[in-house]
Amino acid sequence: MAIKAKSFVHASDKIIGTDGSADGVLPEDVEDFITANVGTLDATTSLNITCTALPNDRIFTLVVLDNS
């Protein structure tokens, strides 16, 4: 697999979830992206997650996977 990347923008009230299957919540969306692209993480996969605040109480997240 080559490098795969995905960006997300979430409202600040969607960065913590209590339901393990709540789509639209930051941790669940990141987990779904990883699962869909590599299944599970292992020693051959590099994972980078970067977050930053945006105006209007939003969070930008960039997830990069590399297992080449």
N, CA, C and O of each residue as an XYZ file, in Angstrom:
272
protein
N       0.835     -1.179      0.000
C       0.000      0.000      0.000
C       0.874      1.233      0.000
O       1.941      1.240      0.613
N       0.457      2.224     -0.646
C       1.158      3.510     -0.654
C       0.702      4.345      0.538
O       0.040      3.845      1.448
N       1.059      5.592      0.517
C       0.637      6.513      1.558
C      -0.826      6.893      1.320
O      -1.218      7.227      0.202
N      -1.616      6.838      2.376
C      -3.018      7.254      2.321
C      -3.217      8.355      3.343
O      -2.656      8.299      4.437
N      -4.005      9.349      2.997
C      -4.261     10.460      3.916
C      -5.724     10.873      3.827
O      -6.370     10.741      2.787
N      -6.219     11.372      4.940
C      -7.594     11.882      4.979
C      -7.636     13.029      5.971
O      -6.998     12.993      7.023
N      -8.396     14.038      5.614
C      -8.588     15.166      6.528
C     -10.037     15.181      7.003
O     -10.955     14.773      6.293
N     -10.204     15.663      8.219
C     -11.523     15.773      8.835
C     -11.660     17.163      9.429
O     -10.670     17.760      9.853
N     -12.872     17.678      9.463
C     -13.192     18.893     10.216
C     -14.392     18.548     11.090
O     -15.447     18.157     10.590
N     -14.218     18.696     12.398
C     -15.279     18.394     13.354
C     -15.575     19.630     14.193
O     -14.690     20.446     14.452
N     -16.812     19.754     14.608
C     -17.166     20.771     15.595
C     -16.503     20.386     16.916
O     -16.276     19.205     17.179
N     -16.196     21.370     17.737
C     -15.477     21.090     18.983
C     -16.267     20.187     19.932
O     -15.669     19.559     20.806
N     -17.574     20.106     19.789
C     -18.345     19.204     20.647
C     -18.348     17.768     20.134
O     -18.987     16.897     20.725
N     -17.630     17.517     19.025
C     -17.561     16.169     18.441
C     -16.161     15.559     18.547
O     -15.837     14.631     17.807
N     -15.333     16.068     19.454
C     -13.977     15.521     19.552
C     -13.860     14.406     20.586
O     -12.870     13.675     20.603
N     -14.856     14.276     21.439
C     -14.867     13.195     22.418
C     -16.184     12.467     22.278
O     -17.253     13.077     22.293
N     -16.097     11.150     22.140
C     -17.309     10.366     22.014
C     -17.416      9.341     23.129
O     -16.400      8.847     23.618
N     -18.625      9.020     23.530
C     -18.836      7.997     24.539
C     -19.393      6.723     23.930
O     -19.371      5.666     24.562
N     -19.889      6.820     22.710
C     -20.449      5.665     22.017
C     -19.412      5.166     21.020
O     -18.950      5.932     20.175
N     -19.045      3.909     21.107
C     -18.011      3.353     20.235
C     -18.387      3.268     18.775
O     -17.539      2.941     17.945
N     -19.630      3.550     18.434
C     -20.037      3.472     17.028
C     -20.638      4.779     16.528
O     -21.414      4.775     15.573
N     -20.295      5.882     17.154
C     -20.901      7.171     16.814
C     -20.169      7.826     15.650
O     -19.149      8.484     15.852
N     -20.677      7.653     14.436
C     -20.082      8.324     13.280
C     -20.217      9.829     13.447
O     -21.187     10.312     14.031
N     -19.240     10.565     12.933
C     -19.263     12.017     13.042
C     -18.539     12.517     14.274
O     -18.484     13.723     14.516
N     -17.976     11.593     15.067
C     -17.183     11.946     16.236
C     -15.723     11.635     15.899
O     -15.423     10.578     15.344
N     -14.841     12.534     16.227
C     -13.436     12.439     15.808
C     -12.809     11.068     16.029
O     -12.302     10.500     15.061
N     -12.806     10.494     17.233
C     -12.118      9.212     17.405
C     -12.705      8.094     16.545
O     -11.964      7.270     16.009
N     -14.013      8.063     16.413
C     -14.648      7.013     15.614
C     -14.327      7.186     14.128
O     -14.075      6.199     13.437
N     -14.332      8.414     13.631
C     -14.016      8.654     12.226
C     -12.571      8.260     11.911
O     -12.305      7.681     10.857
N     -11.640      8.568     12.814
C     -10.236      8.181     12.612
C     -10.109      6.663     12.633
O      -9.431      6.089     11.781
N     -10.749      6.007     13.590
C     -10.706      4.546     13.668
C     -11.283      3.909     12.401
O     -10.714      2.954     11.873
N     -12.401      4.431     11.919
C     -13.014      3.898     10.695
C     -12.080      4.043      9.503
O     -11.990      3.129      8.683
N     -11.379      5.174      9.385
C     -10.439      5.383      8.280
C      -9.293      4.382      8.353
O      -8.920      3.793      7.339
N      -8.737      4.187      9.535
C      -7.634      3.229      9.695
C      -8.101      1.821      9.361
O      -7.426      1.105      8.622
N      -9.234      1.419      9.889
C      -9.771      0.080      9.646
C     -10.042     -0.143      8.160
O      -9.765     -1.222      7.637
N     -10.573      0.848      7.490
C     -10.905      0.715      6.070
C      -9.664      0.641      5.187
O      -9.723      0.095      4.085
N      -8.542      1.182      5.654
C      -7.363      1.254      4.800
C      -6.246      0.285      5.144
O      -5.509     -0.126      4.248
N      -6.092     -0.091      6.388
C      -5.046     -1.057      6.733
C      -5.542     -2.180      7.618
O      -4.788     -3.112      7.895
N      -6.765     -2.125      8.065
C      -7.303     -3.156      8.941
C      -6.888     -2.929     10.381
O      -7.665     -2.426     11.192
N      -5.657     -3.304     10.690
C      -5.103     -3.064     12.023
C      -3.705     -2.506     11.865
O      -3.045     -2.735     10.851
N      -3.261     -1.782     12.856
C      -1.903     -1.222     12.820
C      -0.925     -2.271     13.316
O      -1.207     -3.000     14.267
N       0.226     -2.338     12.662
C       1.286     -3.223     13.127
C       2.618     -2.505     12.974
O       2.654     -1.311     12.676
N       3.706     -3.225     13.177
C       5.035     -2.612     13.171
C       5.432     -2.057     11.803
O       6.355     -1.248     11.715
N       4.748     -2.478     10.733
C       5.106     -1.994      9.399
C       4.327     -0.754      8.984
O       4.547     -0.224      7.895
N       3.427     -0.286      9.826
C       2.584      0.860      9.490
C       3.001      2.095     10.274
O       3.096      2.063     11.501
N       3.246      3.175      9.559
C       3.502      4.463     10.208
C       2.192      5.230     10.241
O       1.499      5.334      9.229
N       1.857      5.765     11.407
C       0.625      6.519     11.593
C       0.982      7.891     12.114
O       1.739      8.021     13.077
N       0.437      8.922     11.477
C       0.631     10.288     11.935
C      -0.734     10.954     11.992
O      -1.473     10.961     11.007
N      -1.065     11.515     13.151
C      -2.318     12.241     13.326
C      -1.978     13.640     13.826
O      -1.307     13.801     14.845
N      -2.444     14.637     13.106
C      -2.193     16.028     13.466
C      -3.531     16.750     13.587
O      -4.399     16.618     12.725
N      -3.684     17.511     14.662
C      -4.910     18.283     14.879
C      -4.560     19.741     15.134
O      -3.515     20.054     15.703
N      -5.448     20.620     14.706
C      -5.292     22.039     15.005
C      -6.669     22.680     15.106
O      -7.632     22.213     14.499
N      -6.749     23.741     15.872
C      -8.012     24.451     16.036
C      -8.255     25.381     14.850
O      -7.328     26.001     14.328
N      -9.503     25.465     14.442
C      -9.940     26.381     13.401
C     -10.911     27.383     14.022
O     -11.419     27.158     15.121
N     -11.167     28.479     13.326
C     -12.168     29.430     13.828
C     -13.542     28.761     13.978
O     -13.804     27.709     13.395
N     -14.390     29.383     14.756
C     -15.765     28.928     14.960
C     -15.852     27.564     15.647
O     -16.727     26.759     15.325
N     -14.949     27.306     16.588
C     -14.986     26.071     17.389
C     -14.970     24.801     16.551
O     -15.771     23.890     16.765
N     -14.051     24.752     15.599
C     -13.891     23.557     14.776
C     -12.471     23.025     14.941
O     -11.552     23.771     15.281
N     -12.305     21.732     14.697
C     -11.006     21.070     14.797
C     -10.688     20.434     13.444
O     -11.496     19.683     12.897
N      -9.494     20.744     12.906
C      -9.007     20.126     11.672
C      -8.067     18.992     12.064
O      -7.163     19.182     12.878
N      -8.282     17.809     11.482
C      -7.445     16.651     11.760
C      -6.952     16.060     10.446
O      -7.730     15.882      9.509
N      -5.670     15.759     10.382
C      -5.075     15.086      9.228
C      -4.515     13.754      9.709
O      -3.716     13.702     10.644
N      -4.950     12.673      9.053
C      -4.476     11.330      9.383
C      -3.697     10.801      8.185
O      -4.203     10.804      7.063
N      -2.463     10.345      8.422
C      -1.618      9.827      7.355
C      -1.183      8.411      7.734
O      -0.673      8.183      8.830
N      -1.391      7.466      6.818
C      -0.977      6.080      6.994
C       0.052      5.731      5.930
O      -0.107      6.090      4.763
N       1.100      5.036      6.329
C       2.122      4.594      5.373
C       2.604      3.226      5.790
O       3.239      3.082      6.835
N       2.313      2.222      4.991
C       2.877      0.891      5.270
C       3.578      0.342      4.024
O       3.546     -0.855      3.739
N       4.216      1.271      3.292
C       4.937      0.852      2.072
C       6.297      0.292      2.420
O       7.046     -0.110      1.529
